[in-house]
Amino acid sequence: MHFLFPEFGIDEIYLHKSEIIKKAKITGKEFDILLLRLLKYIRLIPLEILIPYREEADKIMGKIDKEDTVFISTALAFNCPIWSDDKHFKKQKIIKIITTKDMIKFYKK
């Protein structure tokens, strides 16, 4: 299985690197190794592909968390769910949200 991720999201990951390291209780080196391993399964989506979906994504997510409209745009562009444990995504009802618990259940089947 491959995952889709907007190119812009990589910058966001590095912006929150220290927070991720702290919450995951890992070192900076472990973070880098894990990210490289994950990127093998991720297809980075150029922002140009997402532009036609920006307006609709803003209507869906703009009042909840404007920074996450790029993820909604990706889901709209590829007609796919979003894997996230961020509770604010559940405040919208257009895009299906899959949690990590859902993913674990799926892979155990």
A tleap script that builds the chain and sets N, CA, C and O, in Angstrom:
source leaprc.protein.ff14SB
mol = sequence {
  NMET HIE PHE LEU PHE PRO GLU PHE GLY ILE
  ASP GLU ILE TYR LEU HIE LYS SER GLU ILE
  ILE LYS LYS ALA LYS ILE THR GLY LYS GLU
  PHE ASP ILE LEU LEU LEU ARG LEU LEU LYS
  TYR ILE ARG LEU ILE PRO LEU GLU ILE LEU
  ILE PRO TYR ARG GLU GLU ALA ASP LYS ILE
  MET GLY LYS ILE ASP LYS GLU ASP THR VAL
  PHE ILE SER THR ALA LEU ALA PHE ASN CYS
  PRO ILE TRP SER ASP ASP LYS HIE PHE LYS
  LYS GLN LYS ILE ILE LYS ILE ILE THR THR
  LYS ASP MET ILE LYS PHE TYR LYS CLYS
}
set mol.1.N position { 0.848 -1.174 0.000 }
set mol.1.CA position { 0.000 0.000 0.000 }
set mol.1.C position { 0.892 1.235 0.000 }
set mol.1.O position { 1.891 1.310 0.716 }
set mol.2.N position { 0.500 2.190 -0.820 }
set mol.2.CA position { 1.198 3.464 -0.853 }
set mol.2.C position { 0.269 4.555 -0.341 }
set mol.2.O position { -0.953 4.449 -0.446 }
set mol.3.N position { 0.855 5.585 0.203 }
set mol.3.CA position { 0.108 6.693 0.764 }
set mol.3.C position { 0.406 7.955 -0.037 }
set mol.3.O position { 1.489 8.103 -0.603 }
set mol.4.N position { -0.553 8.846 -0.075 }
set mol.4.CA position { -0.392 10.128 -0.758 }
set mol.4.C position { -0.135 11.201 0.288 }
set mol.4.O position { -0.709 11.182 1.377 }
set mol.5.N position { 0.734 12.134 -0.063 }
set mol.5.CA position { 1.067 13.185 0.888 }
set mol.5.C position { 1.461 14.424 0.096 }
set mol.5.O position { 2.302 14.332 -0.798 }
set mol.6.N position { 0.881 15.572 0.396 }
set mol.6.CA position { 1.268 16.784 -0.344 }
set mol.6.C position { 2.719 17.146 -0.053 }
set mol.6.O position { 3.178 17.053 1.085 }
set mol.7.N position { 3.439 17.562 -1.104 }
set mol.7.CA position { 4.850 17.930 -0.931 }
set mol.7.C position { 5.044 18.913 0.213 }
set mol.7.O position { 6.001 18.815 0.981 }
set mol.8.N position { 4.130 19.849 0.313 }
set mol.8.CA position { 4.168 20.858 1.368 }
set mol.8.C position { 4.236 20.214 2.757 }
set mol.8.O position { 4.812 20.791 3.680 }
set mol.9.N position { 3.658 19.036 2.905 }
set mol.9.CA position { 3.591 18.354 4.198 }
set mol.9.C position { 4.950 17.970 4.758 }
set mol.9.O position { 5.113 17.885 5.975 }
set mol.10.N position { 5.917 17.739 3.901 }
set mol.10.CA position { 7.259 17.389 4.370 }
set mol.10.C position { 7.832 18.562 5.177 }
set mol.10.O position { 8.454 18.359 6.220 }
set mol.11.N position { 7.623 19.766 4.695 }
set mol.11.CA position { 8.074 20.950 5.440 }
set mol.11.C position { 7.409 21.004 6.809 }
set mol.11.O position { 8.048 21.344 7.805 }
set mol.12.N position { 6.116 20.664 6.853 }
set mol.12.CA position { 5.371 20.655 8.115 }
set mol.12.C position { 5.937 19.626 9.089 }
set mol.12.O position { 6.016 19.881 10.291 }
set mol.13.N position { 6.324 18.489 8.582 }
set mol.13.CA position { 6.900 17.441 9.436 }
set mol.13.C position { 8.166 17.978 10.092 }
set mol.13.O position { 8.359 17.832 11.298 }
set mol.14.N position { 9.024 18.600 9.292 }
set mol.14.CA position { 10.268 19.129 9.851 }
set mol.14.C position { 10.022 20.323 10.772 }
set mol.14.O position { 10.774 20.544 11.721 }
set mol.15.N position { 8.983 21.080 10.495 }
set mol.15.CA position { 8.623 22.192 11.365 }
set mol.15.C position { 8.246 21.693 12.761 }
set mol.15.O position { 8.503 22.367 13.758 }
set mol.16.N position { 7.642 20.521 12.823 }
set mol.16.CA position { 7.189 19.943 14.092 }
set mol.16.C position { 8.081 18.793 14.568 }
set mol.16.O position { 7.673 17.996 15.413 }
set mol.17.N position { 9.285 18.710 14.027 }
set mol.17.CA position { 10.190 17.611 14.340 }
set mol.17.C position { 10.423 17.453 15.843 }
set mol.17.O position { 10.336 16.341 16.363 }
set mol.18.N position { 10.712 18.526 16.536 }
set mol.18.CA position { 11.009 18.412 17.972 }
set mol.18.C position { 9.792 17.923 18.753 }
set mol.18.O position { 9.932 17.150 19.701 }
set mol.19.N position { 8.606 18.369 18.361 }
set mol.19.CA position { 7.376 17.917 19.013 }
set mol.19.C position { 7.151 16.420 18.766 }
set mol.19.O position { 6.771 15.685 19.677 }
set mol.20.N position { 7.389 15.981 17.534 }
set mol.20.CA position { 7.224 14.567 17.181 }
set mol.20.C position { 8.218 13.713 17.962 }
set mol.20.O position { 7.858 12.665 18.498 }
set mol.21.N position { 9.465 14.167 18.024 }
set mol.21.CA position { 10.505 13.434 18.758 }
set mol.21.C position { 10.116 13.285 20.224 }
set mol.21.O position { 10.252 12.212 20.812 }
set mol.22.N position { 9.638 14.364 20.793 }
set mol.22.CA position { 9.253 14.352 22.205 }
set mol.22.C position { 8.077 13.398 22.452 }
set mol.22.O position { 8.124 12.574 23.365 }
set mol.23.N position { 7.027 13.514 21.636 }
set mol.23.CA position { 5.848 12.668 21.822 }
set mol.23.C position { 6.143 11.197 21.547 }
set mol.23.O position { 5.616 10.316 22.227 }
set mol.24.N position { 6.980 10.935 20.554 }
set mol.24.CA position { 7.308 9.553 20.196 }
set mol.24.C position { 8.413 8.961 21.078 }
set mol.24.O position { 8.671 7.758 21.056 }
set mol.25.N position { 9.049 9.830 21.847 }
set mol.25.CA position { 10.150 9.406 22.718 }
set mol.25.C position { 11.264 8.714 21.927 }
set mol.25.O position { 11.709 7.614 22.255 }
set mol.26.N position { 11.694 9.417 20.865 }
set mol.26.CA position { 12.772 8.908 20.026 }
set mol.26.C position { 13.844 9.990 19.889 }
set mol.26.O position { 13.627 11.146 20.253 }
set mol.27.N position { 14.985 9.599 19.367 }
set mol.27.CA position { 16.070 10.558 19.141 }
set mol.27.C position { 15.898 11.200 17.760 }
set mol.27.O position { 15.096 10.747 16.943 }
set mol.28.N position { 16.657 12.247 17.525 }
set mol.28.CA position { 16.639 12.902 16.226 }
set mol.28.C position { 17.074 11.952 15.122 }
set mol.28.O position { 16.510 11.966 14.028 }
set mol.29.N position { 18.072 11.129 15.405 }
set mol.29.CA position { 18.553 10.153 14.418 }
set mol.29.C position { 17.468 9.120 14.116 }
set mol.29.O position { 17.268 8.747 12.960 }
set mol.30.N position { 16.774 8.661 15.146 }
set mol.30.CA position { 15.681 7.695 14.951 }
set mol.30.C position { 14.557 8.325 14.117 }
set mol.30.O position { 13.960 7.663 13.268 }
set mol.31.N position { 14.278 9.597 14.365 }
set mol.31.CA position { 13.280 10.318 13.587 }
set mol.31.C position { 13.648 10.299 12.111 }
set mol.31.O position { 12.821 9.969 11.260 }
set mol.32.N position { 14.898 10.655 11.813 }
set mol.32.CA position { 15.349 10.713 10.421 }
set mol.32.C position { 15.260 9.347 9.744 }
set mol.32.O position { 14.837 9.246 8.593 }
set mol.33.N position { 15.655 8.310 10.454 }
set mol.33.CA position { 15.606 6.950 9.905 }
set mol.33.C position { 14.154 6.541 9.636 }
set mol.33.O position { 13.839 6.005 8.573 }
set mol.34.N position { 13.282 6.797 10.603 }
set mol.34.CA position { 11.865 6.442 10.432 }
set mol.34.C position { 11.232 7.198 9.276 }
set mol.34.O position { 10.472 6.623 8.496 }
set mol.35.N position { 11.539 8.475 9.162 }
set mol.35.CA position { 10.967 9.274 8.080 }
set mol.35.C position { 11.431 8.736 6.723 }
set mol.35.O position { 10.626 8.616 5.800 }
set mol.36.N position { 12.697 8.417 6.598 }
set mol.36.CA position { 13.206 7.861 5.334 }
set mol.36.C position { 12.525 6.531 5.003 }
set mol.36.O position { 12.197 6.271 3.845 }
set mol.37.N position { 12.316 5.701 6.008 }
set mol.37.CA position { 11.621 4.423 5.776 }
set mol.37.C position { 10.183 4.648 5.340 }
set mol.37.O position { 9.690 3.967 4.441 }
set mol.38.N position { 9.510 5.597 5.971 }
set mol.38.CA position { 8.119 5.899 5.612 }
set mol.38.C position { 8.012 6.458 4.201 }
set mol.38.O position { 7.076 6.138 3.468 }
set mol.39.N position { 8.965 7.288 3.826 }
set mol.39.CA position { 8.916 7.926 2.511 }
set mol.39.C position { 8.974 6.913 1.367 }
set mol.39.O position { 8.586 7.238 0.244 }
set mol.40.N position { 9.445 5.706 1.625 }
set mol.40.CA position { 9.461 4.657 0.601 }
set mol.40.C position { 8.038 4.290 0.181 }
set mol.40.O position { 7.816 3.814 -0.932 }
set mol.41.N position { 7.082 4.511 1.074 }
set mol.41.CA position { 5.697 4.122 0.833 }
set mol.41.C position { 4.784 5.308 0.561 }
set mol.41.O position { 3.562 5.163 0.519 }
set mol.42.N position { 5.377 6.477 0.377 }
set mol.42.CA position { 4.598 7.699 0.205 }
set mol.42.C position { 4.840 8.286 -1.171 }
set mol.42.O position { 5.980 8.436 -1.611 }
set mol.43.N position { 3.751 8.615 -1.840 }
set mol.43.CA position { 3.826 9.317 -3.120 }
set mol.43.C position { 3.581 10.790 -2.830 }
set mol.43.O position { 2.492 11.174 -2.405 }
set mol.44.N position { 4.593 11.606 -3.060 }
set mol.44.CA position { 4.468 13.046 -2.814 }
set mol.44.C position { 3.699 13.695 -3.961 }
set mol.44.O position { 4.012 13.493 -5.134 }
set mol.45.N position { 2.694 14.471 -3.596 }
set mol.45.CA position { 1.818 15.102 -4.579 }
set mol.45.C position { 2.186 16.575 -4.728 }
set mol.45.O position { 2.148 17.325 -3.752 }
set mol.46.N position { 2.541 16.993 -5.937 }
set mol.46.CA position { 2.873 18.408 -6.157 }
set mol.46.C position { 1.658 19.300 -5.915 }
set mol.46.O position { 0.527 18.919 -6.215 }
set mol.47.N position { 1.899 20.469 -5.379 }
set mol.47.CA position { 0.820 21.406 -5.073 }
set mol.47.C position { 0.027 21.807 -6.317 }
set mol.47.O position { -1.158 22.125 -6.213 }
set mol.48.N position { 0.659 21.798 -7.487 }
set mol.48.CA position { -0.030 22.173 -8.722 }
set mol.48.C position { -1.240 21.267 -8.980 }
set mol.48.O position { -2.246 21.720 -9.527 }
set mol.49.N position { -1.149 20.022 -8.598 }
set mol.49.CA position { -2.255 19.073 -8.784 }
set mol.49.C position { -3.411 19.412 -7.850 }
set mol.49.O position { -4.570 19.143 -8.166 }
set mol.50.N position { -3.098 19.997 -6.711 }
set mol.50.CA position { -4.107 20.249 -5.685 }
set mol.50.C position { -4.821 21.590 -5.838 }
set mol.50.O position { -5.883 21.794 -5.249 }
set mol.51.N position { -4.260 22.491 -6.612 }
set mol.51.CA position { -4.822 23.843 -6.751 }
set mol.51.C position { -6.304 23.832 -7.159 }
set mol.51.O position { -7.081 24.599 -6.590 }
set mol.52.N position { -6.727 22.996 -8.117 }
set mol.52.CA position { -8.153 23.016 -8.493 }
set mol.52.C position { -9.107 22.623 -7.354 }
set mol.52.O position { -10.306 22.883 -7.446 }
set mol.53.N position { -8.601 22.015 -6.308 }
set mol.53.CA position { -9.428 21.552 -5.196 }
set mol.53.C position { -9.355 22.466 -3.972 }
set mol.53.O position { -10.030 22.235 -2.969 }
set mol.54.N position { -8.529 23.501 -4.069 }
set mol.54.CA position { -8.290 24.378 -2.919 }
set mol.54.C position { -9.560 25.082 -2.422 }
set mol.54.O position { -9.803 25.150 -1.218 }
set mol.55.N position { -10.358 25.599 -3.343 }
set mol.55.CA position { -11.562 26.331 -2.949 }
set mol.55.C position { -12.553 25.416 -2.211 }
set mol.55.O position { -13.085 25.782 -1.162 }
set mol.56.N position { -12.791 24.229 -2.770 }
set mol.56.CA position { -13.703 23.283 -2.115 }
set mol.56.C position { -13.144 22.843 -0.759 }
set mol.56.O position { -13.886 22.737 0.218 }
set mol.57.N position { -11.842 22.589 -0.706 }
set mol.57.CA position { -11.202 22.188 0.552 }
set mol.57.C position { -11.325 23.279 1.603 }
set mol.57.O position { -11.519 22.996 2.785 }
set mol.58.N position { -11.212 24.527 1.167 }
set mol.58.CA position { -11.340 25.648 2.103 }
set mol.58.C position { -12.760 25.734 2.663 }
set mol.58.O position { -12.946 26.062 3.835 }
set mol.59.N position { -13.751 25.442 1.838 }
set mol.59.CA position { -15.135 25.435 2.312 }
set mol.59.C position { -15.341 24.335 3.361 }
set mol.59.O position { -16.092 24.510 4.320 }
set mol.60.N position { -14.670 23.213 3.162 }
set mol.60.CA position { -14.816 22.072 4.071 }
set mol.60.C position { -14.055 22.287 5.375 }
set mol.60.O position { -14.583 22.026 6.456 }
set mol.61.N position { -12.824 22.760 5.275 }
set mol.61.CA position { -11.920 22.758 6.438 }
set mol.61.C position { -11.465 24.142 6.874 }
set mol.61.O position { -10.906 24.292 7.961 }
set mol.62.N position { -11.692 25.144 6.052 }
set mol.62.CA position { -11.163 26.482 6.316 }
set mol.62.C position { -11.527 27.070 7.660 }
set mol.62.O position { -10.691 27.704 8.305 }
set mol.63.N position { -12.761 26.871 8.095 }
set mol.63.CA position { -13.190 27.431 9.383 }
set mol.63.C position { -12.753 26.567 10.557 }
set mol.63.O position { -12.814 27.003 11.707 }
set mol.64.N position { -12.313 25.347 10.276 }
set mol.64.CA position { -11.870 24.434 11.336 }
set mol.64.C position { -10.368 24.584 11.554 }
set mol.64.O position { -9.920 24.844 12.671 }
set mol.65.N position { -9.592 24.419 10.480 }
set mol.65.CA position { -8.139 24.572 10.549 }
set mol.65.C position { -7.622 24.810 9.132 }
set mol.65.O position { -7.416 23.870 8.364 }
set mol.66.N position { -7.421 26.063 8.807 }
set mol.66.CA position { -7.041 26.466 7.447 }
set mol.66.C position { -5.757 25.773 6.968 }
set mol.66.O position { -5.619 25.485 5.779 }
set mol.67.N position { -4.830 25.509 7.872 }
set mol.67.CA position { -3.570 24.869 7.484 }
set mol.67.C position { -3.764 23.453 6.958 }
set mol.67.O position { -2.902 22.935 6.247 }
set mol.68.N position { -4.878 22.824 7.295 }
set mol.68.CA position { -5.117 21.453 6.862 }
set mol.68.C position { -5.920 21.344 5.576 }
set mol.68.O position { -6.267 20.241 5.155 }
set mol.69.N position { -6.220 22.481 4.946 }
set mol.69.CA position { -6.962 22.407 3.690 }
set mol.69.C position { -6.162 21.678 2.614 }
set mol.69.O position { -6.755 21.073 1.721 }
set mol.70.N position { -4.842 21.717 2.675 }
set mol.70.CA position { -4.018 21.020 1.680 }
set mol.70.C position { -4.236 19.504 1.766 }
set mol.70.O position { -4.183 18.815 0.747 }
set mol.71.N position { -4.479 18.988 2.964 }
set mol.71.CA position { -4.739 17.554 3.107 }
set mol.71.C position { -6.130 17.206 2.595 }
set mol.71.O position { -6.332 16.142 2.009 }
set mol.72.N position { -7.089 18.101 2.815 }
set mol.72.CA position { -8.437 17.911 2.276 }
set mol.72.C position { -8.375 17.974 0.741 }
set mol.72.O position { -9.037 17.190 0.061 }
set mol.73.N position { -7.584 18.902 0.203 }
set mol.73.CA position { -7.408 18.999 -1.254 }
set mol.73.C position { -6.866 17.702 -1.826 }
set mol.73.O position { -7.310 17.256 -2.884 }
set mol.74.N position { -5.920 17.101 -1.144 }
set mol.74.CA position { -5.342 15.836 -1.604 }
set mol.74.C position { -6.398 14.739 -1.615 }
set mol.74.O position { -6.496 13.973 -2.573 }
set mol.75.N position { -7.181 14.668 -0.555 }
set mol.75.CA position { -8.242 13.651 -0.473 }
set mol.75.C position { -9.274 13.866 -1.582 }
set mol.75.O position { -9.750 12.900 -2.179 }
set mol.76.N position { -9.617 15.108 -1.858 }
set mol.76.CA position { -10.565 15.402 -2.929 }
set mol.76.C position { -9.989 15.045 -4.298 }
set mol.76.O position { -10.682 14.465 -5.133 }
set mol.77.N position { -8.736 15.386 -4.524 }
set mol.77.CA position { -8.097 15.133 -5.819 }
set mol.77.C position { -8.006 13.645 -6.145 }
set mol.77.O position { -8.106 13.249 -7.306 }
set mol.78.N position { -7.818 12.832 -5.121 }
set mol.78.CA position { -7.623 11.400 -5.351 }
set mol.78.C position { -8.769 10.546 -4.821 }
set mol.78.O position { -8.688 9.318 -4.817 }
set mol.79.N position { -9.845 11.210 -4.371 }
set mol.79.CA position { -11.020 10.507 -3.863 }
set mol.79.C position { -10.610 9.425 -2.850 }
set mol.79.O position { -10.931 8.247 -3.009 }
set mol.80.N position { -9.905 9.855 -1.825 }
set mol.80.CA position { -9.398 8.918 -0.832 }
set mol.80.C position { -9.598 9.474 0.584 }
set mol.80.O position { -9.808 10.674 0.759 }
set mol.81.N position { -9.531 8.603 1.583 }
set mol.81.CA position { -9.666 9.066 2.966 }
set mol.81.C position { -8.365 9.691 3.463 }
set mol.81.O position { -7.338 9.650 2.786 }
set mol.82.N position { -8.434 10.262 4.646 }
set mol.82.CA position { -7.254 10.824 5.319 }
set mol.82.C position { -6.978 9.979 6.547 }
set mol.82.O position { -7.882 9.672 7.323 }
set mol.83.N position { -5.721 9.609 6.714 }
set mol.83.CA position { -5.295 8.872 7.912 }
set mol.83.C position { -4.774 9.901 8.896 }
set mol.83.O position { -3.732 10.515 8.664 }
set mol.84.N position { -5.484 10.091 9.979 }
set mol.84.CA position { -5.075 11.074 10.977 }
set mol.84.C position { -5.757 10.797 12.314 }
set mol.84.O position { -6.891 10.321 12.361 }
set mol.85.N position { -5.061 11.096 13.374 }
set mol.85.CA position { -5.632 11.029 14.713 }
set mol.85.C position { -5.985 12.418 15.238 }
set mol.85.O position { -6.415 12.566 16.383 }
set mol.86.N position { -5.803 13.431 14.398 }
set mol.86.CA position { -6.169 14.798 14.791 }
set mol.86.C position { -7.690 14.921 14.825 }
set mol.86.O position { -8.364 14.729 13.812 }
set mol.87.N position { -8.213 15.239 15.989 }
set mol.87.CA position { -9.653 15.272 16.199 }
set mol.87.C position { -10.367 16.334 15.359 }
set mol.87.O position { -11.550 16.184 15.054 }
set mol.88.N position { -9.667 17.395 14.988 }
set mol.88.CA position { -10.333 18.453 14.230 }
set mol.88.C position { -10.783 17.984 12.847 }
set mol.88.O position { -11.725 18.548 12.290 }
set mol.89.N position { -10.130 16.961 12.279 }
set mol.89.CA position { -10.568 16.436 10.985 }
set mol.89.C position { -11.968 15.832 11.085 }
set mol.89.O position { -12.726 15.850 10.116 }
set mol.90.N position { -12.307 15.300 12.253 }
set mol.90.CA position { -13.618 14.679 12.462 }
set mol.90.C position { -14.740 15.730 12.505 }
set mol.90.O position { -15.918 15.379 12.441 }
set mol.91.N position { -14.378 17.003 12.612 }
set mol.91.CA position { -15.386 18.063 12.658 }
set mol.91.C position { -16.028 18.292 11.286 }
set mol.91.O position { -17.102 18.887 11.200 }
set mol.92.N position { -15.392 17.836 10.238 }
set mol.92.CA position { -15.977 17.929 8.905 }
set mol.92.C position { -16.579 16.568 8.548 }
set mol.92.O position { -16.170 15.544 9.096 }
set mol.93.N position { -17.534 16.555 7.646 }
set mol.93.CA position { -18.262 15.314 7.334 }
set mol.93.C position { -18.153 14.899 5.870 }
set mol.93.O position { -18.872 13.999 5.437 }
set mol.94.N position { -17.278 15.528 5.103 }
set mol.94.CA position { -17.181 15.249 3.665 }
set mol.94.C position { -16.145 14.160 3.374 }
set mol.94.O position { -16.411 13.238 2.603 }
set mol.95.N position { -14.982 14.267 3.984 }
set mol.95.CA position { -13.883 13.336 3.743 }
set mol.95.C position { -13.844 12.308 4.869 }
set mol.95.O position { -13.922 12.656 6.047 }
set mol.96.N position { -13.723 11.037 4.490 }
set mol.96.CA position { -13.612 9.974 5.490 }
set mol.96.C position { -12.256 10.083 6.183 }
set mol.96.O position { -11.224 10.285 5.543 }
set mol.97.N position { -12.288 9.944 7.506 }
set mol.97.CA position { -11.061 9.987 8.302 }
set mol.97.C position { -10.826 8.609 8.899 }
set mol.97.O position { -11.721 8.013 9.498 }
set mol.98.N position { -9.614 8.118 8.724 }
set mol.98.CA position { -9.216 6.827 9.269 }
set mol.98.C position { -8.187 7.080 10.363 }
set mol.98.O position { -7.205 7.789 10.143 }
set mol.99.N position { -8.406 6.509 11.528 }
set mol.99.CA position { -7.470 6.681 12.637 }
set mol.99.C position { -6.411 5.584 12.605 }
set mol.99.O position { -6.524 4.618 11.849 }
set mol.100.N position { -5.393 5.741 13.424 }
set mol.100.CA position { -4.362 4.712 13.524 }
set mol.100.C position { -4.976 3.405 14.027 }
set mol.100.O position { -4.587 2.331 13.570 }
set mol.101.N position { -5.918 3.480 14.952 }
set mol.101.CA position { -6.607 2.269 15.424 }
set mol.101.C position { -7.308 1.569 14.269 }
set mol.101.O position { -7.273 0.343 14.171 }
set mol.102.N position { -7.947 2.346 13.392 }
set mol.102.CA position { -8.602 1.769 12.210 }
set mol.102.C position { -7.580 1.049 11.330 }
set mol.102.O position { -7.837 -0.050 10.840 }
set mol.103.N position { -6.421 1.678 11.136 }
set mol.103.CA position { -5.376 1.083 10.299 }
set mol.103.C position { -4.864 -0.220 10.909 }
set mol.103.O position { -4.641 -1.199 10.196 }
set mol.104.N position { -4.682 -0.231 12.203 }
set mol.104.CA position { -4.211 -1.448 12.878 }
set mol.104.C position { -5.227 -2.570 12.697 }
set mol.104.O position { -4.852 -3.703 12.394 }
set mol.105.N position { -6.509 -2.263 12.879 }
set mol.105.CA position { -7.567 -3.263 12.674 }
set mol.105.C position { -7.529 -3.802 11.244 }
set mol.105.O position { -7.655 -5.005 11.017 }
set mol.106.N position { -7.354 -2.890 10.284 }
set mol.106.CA position { -7.315 -3.273 8.877 }
set mol.106.C position { -6.163 -4.241 8.606 }
set mol.106.O position { -6.348 -5.256 7.935 }
set mol.107.N position { -4.983 -3.929 9.123 }
set mol.107.CA position { -3.815 -4.765 8.868 }
set mol.107.C position { -3.835 -6.079 9.631 }
set mol.107.O position { -3.168 -7.034 9.233 }
set mol.108.N position { -4.583 -6.141 10.711 }
set mol.108.CA position { -4.689 -7.394 11.465 }
set mol.108.C position { -5.597 -8.401 10.762 }
set mol.108.O position { -5.510 -9.602 11.019 }
set mol.109.N position { -6.470 -7.913 9.871 }
set mol.109.CA position { -7.401 -8.803 9.161 }
set mol.109.C position { -6.717 -9.647 8.129 }
set mol.109.O position { -7.368 -10.443 7.452 }
savepdb mol mol.pdb
quit
